[in-house]
């Protein structure tokens, strides 16, 4: 049996008002993992990421009746997720986020099974550099690299124009390259 589409689940959830349990839960099972991945990469701590994930899910629950289906459900979902994350960063006074203590840090998933320690360290370094980007730039990078959205989808999700989305992405990657080069130079000098 074929899984129902997002549009069918949204329609069913709206019909289940006020509780929307079955269809809403199916939507969250389908997309909750990707929401969690995005918030984990955006937030500084695992606790913040979990709070952001819960906030997104609550917003979806309460705002689903107002979803007009002018765009795909996933476009609306990523826009909502991006707004929650960026608003969270702004509430933190938009200052660069410092990495929390080791007990609060998001545990990296090893990318290279042959050298899990080096892979974990490299991933932590990349995540630290990502967190130094302005929140809007960070979100564009995460939507492109983590969620896999095309630039047109990123533009729709963030409310940017297509060229602005591409420019923001390119500018963010340039900033990351400069930061990586500076870090490598610093390591070479201290060695």
HELIX and SHEET records of a PDB file:
HELIX    1   1 UNK A    6  UNK A   15  1                                  10    
HELIX    2   2 UNK A   21  UNK A   42  1                                  22    
HELIX    3   3 UNK A   46  UNK A   63  1                                  18    
HELIX    4   4 UNK A   64  UNK A   66  5                                   3    
HELIX    5   5 UNK A   73  UNK A   91  1                                  19    
HELIX    6   6 UNK A  116  UNK A  131  1                                  16    
HELIX    7   7 UNK A  135  UNK A  142  1                                   8    
HELIX    8   8 UNK A  143  UNK A  147  3                                   5    
HELIX    9   9 UNK A  151  UNK A  158  1                                   8    
HELIX   10  10 UNK A  162  UNK A  190  1                                  29    
END                                                                             
